[in-house]
Amino acid sequence: MSFASDVKNEVARLEVDENGKKAELCAIIKLLSTMSLSSHGLALTVRSKNANVIRMVSEYVNDIYGIKPGLGAIKDNRFDKKNIYAVVIEDKVREILKDLDLWTDNGIQEHPRMKFLNNDNMIRAYLSGCFLATGSVNHPSKTNYHMEVVVNEESHAEFIVRLLAKFYINARIAIRRGQYVVYVKASEQISDFLRLMGASNAIFTFEDVRIQRDFVNNLSRLNNCELANDAKSLQTAHKQYEAVEFLLQKGHMEKLSEKDQEMAMLRFENPDASLLELSELYEDRTGTVLSKSGIRHRFNKIMELAEKYRKRG
C-alpha cells in the first residue's frame, strides 16, 4: 500500500462534526461524482479506488441526510486492475447539492463559496476532502517531495491555492493532460498539510523517514553545517526574544493582536525553543494548530513593531 493510501485511510477514519462532514462531502462530490438520470430522477455516483473514502461518503450521506446509498465495486482492467468502489445516491440529490453549496440558482458551482466554508475547521475539512478525492503525496524516501490535488477547473484550483494560503502553505498550479494540478514541493509545508488534515501517524512517518533520508543523503554537509544552522536558529530566537523584551519594557505589547501577544509571551518564556517546539507549545496552550510558517509570520510582525518603536526612540 502506498504512503498516499495510508494517509487517506487515516484521514477517512477521523471523527469530525456535522459541519466538517459537509465540507469533506462537498469536496469529494465535487471532484469524484458524476450526475445522471435514474428512475428516481437525478442520481449521483461517486467512484474511488479507496474503499475507506467510499465507506465514509456513504456514512456521511446517511448521517446527515438520512439516506442509505447503494454501494458497489468493479474491477478496473485498464491499468492497475484494482477495484473501483462506488456509492450511488438517488434520493434528495438536488437538496444535497444545494446544502453543500454546489448548486445555486445560477446552476452547478465550480467550487463552494466562502459563506459555506465560514471558519477554519470547515476549510481544513474541505481541503481534507480534496486530498481524499484526488490527492497524492510521495513517500518521503523518494528522491523528491511532492504533494498534489487534481481538479478540472482553473477557478477551483485557484480557490484551493487561496485556502492553503490561509494556513501559510504556498501551493502552485500546473496543467497536466487537460487538468489542473495544485501542488506543494517543500517538505516542511507538506508536513504542515498533513498536520492540517489531522494525519498524526502520517506526520510521524513522514518526519521520521524524511529526517533519516536527509541525514543519510547529506551526512557530510550536515557535519559541516549543523552547528552553523543551530547557531543561526539560536541567533534568530535571541533576536525575537530581544524584540519581545523591548516591547514589554516600553509598554507596547498591547499594540499587537491577542494571537501575536500569545506567541510573543511563548518566546519570552522559552527563549531557546525551536519553531517546532513553539508550535507544539502553542497548540497545547491554545488548542489551535499553527505551522512553523505561521509562527514565522507572527514573529515578523512582532519584530517589525519593535523596530518601528526603536527608530522612534
Residue pairs with C-beta under 8 A, 6 or more apart in sequence:
2 139
3 137
3 138
3 139
3 140
3 202
3 205
3 206
4 135
4 136
4 137
4 138
5 50
6 201
6 202
6 205
7 131
7 137
7 194
7 197
7 199
7 202
8 50
8 52
8 53
8 131
8 132
8 135
9 50
9 52
10 199
10 200
10 201
10 202
11 128
11 131
11 132
11 197
11 198
11 199
12 50
12 52
12 53
12 55
12 56
12 132
13 52
14 198
16 24
16 125
17 121
18 63
18 64
19 121
19 122
19 125
20 121
20 122
20 124
20 125
21 60
21 63
21 64
21 125
22 60
22 64
22 99
22 100
22 122
22 125
23 116
23 117
23 122
23 123
23 125
23 126
23 129
24 56
24 60
24 125
24 126
24 128
24 129
24 132
25 57
25 60
25 61
25 64
25 100
25 129
26 100
26 101
26 102
26 112
26 116
26 126
26 129
27 126
27 127
27 128
27 129
27 130
27 132
27 133
28 46
28 53
28 57
28 129
28 132
28 133
29 44
29 46
29 57
29 96
29 97
29 100
29 102
30 102
30 111
30 112
30 133
30 156
31 129
31 130
31 133
31 134
31 151
31 152
32 46
32 47
32 48
32 133
32 134
33 44
33 45
33 46
34 44
34 45
34 47
35 42
35 43
35 44
35 93
36 42
36 43
36 45
37 43
38 90
40 90
40 91
41 90
41 93
42 93
42 94
43 88
43 89
43 90
43 93
44 88
44 89
44 93
44 96
44 97
45 86
45 87
45 88
45 89
46 54
46 57
46 86
46 87
46 88
46 89
47 54
47 84
47 85
47 86
48 54
48 84
48 85
48 86
48 133
49 76
49 82
49 83
49 84
49 85
50 85
50 132
51 73
51 83
51 85
53 85
53 132
53 133
54 71
54 85
54 86
54 87
56 132
57 69
57 87
58 68
58 69
58 71
58 87
61 67
61 69
61 87
61 89
61 96
62 68
62 69
65 92
65 95
65 96
65 99
67 89
67 91
67 92
69 87
69 88
69 89
69 90
70 87
70 88
70 90
71 85
71 86
71 87
71 88
72 85
72 86
72 88
73 83
73 84
73 85
73 86
74 83
74 84
74 86
75 81
75 82
75 83
75 84
76 82
76 83
76 84
89 96
94 103
97 103
97 108
98 104
100 112
100 116
101 109
101 112
101 113
101 115
101 116
102 108
102 109
102 112
103 109
110 153
110 155
110 156
110 159
111 153
111 155
111 156
111 159
111 160
112 126
116 122
117 123
117 126
117 163
120 166
123 163
123 166
124 167
124 196
124 197
124 198
126 163
127 160
127 163
127 164
127 193
127 196
127 197
128 196
128 197
128 198
130 149
130 151
130 160
131 149
131 193
131 197
133 149
134 149
134 150
134 151
135 147
135 148
135 149
135 150
136 147
136 148
137 146
137 147
137 148
137 190
137 194
138 144
138 145
138 146
138 147
139 209
140 187
140 205
140 206
140 207
140 209
140 210
140 213
141 209
141 213
144 185
145 185
145 186
145 187
145 190
145 210
146 183
146 184
146 185
146 190
147 183
147 184
147 190
147 193
148 181
148 182
148 183
148 184
149 160
149 181
149 182
149 183
150 176
150 179
150 180
150 181
150 182
151 157
151 160
151 179
151 180
151 182
152 179
152 180
153 180
154 173
154 180
156 180
157 173
157 180
157 181
157 182
158 173
160 171
160 182
161 171
161 172
161 173
161 182
164 170
164 171
164 182
164 184
164 193
165 171
167 192
167 196
167 291
167 294
168 192
168 291
168 293
168 294
168 296
168 297
169 184
169 189
169 192
169 193
169 196
169 291
169 293
170 184
170 186
170 189
171 182
171 183
171 184
172 182
172 183
172 184
172 185
173 180
173 181
173 182
173 183
174 180
174 181
174 183
175 181
184 190
184 193
187 210
188 292
188 293
189 291
189 293
190 206
191 203
191 206
191 207
191 210
192 291
192 292
192 293
194 202
194 203
194 206
195 203
195 289
195 291
196 289
196 291
214 222
215 222
233 274
234 272
237 267
237 271
237 272
237 273
237 274
238 271
239 303
240 267
240 299
240 302
240 303
241 267
241 268
241 271
242 306
243 299
243 302
243 303
243 305
243 306
243 307
244 264
244 265
244 267
244 268
244 302
244 306
245 268
246 252
246 306
246 309
246 310
247 253
247 255
247 256
247 264
247 302
247 305
247 306
247 309
248 268
250 309
250 313
252 305
252 306
252 309
253 261
253 264
254 261
255 305
256 264
256 301
256 302
256 305
259 298
260 298
260 301
260 302
262 282
262 285
262 286
263 278
263 282
263 295
263 298
263 299
263 302
264 302
266 273
266 278
266 281
266 282
266 285
267 273
267 278
267 299
270 277
270 278
270 281
273 281
275 292
275 295
275 296
276 292
278 295
279 289
279 290
279 291
279 292
279 295
282 288
282 290
282 295
283 289
283 290
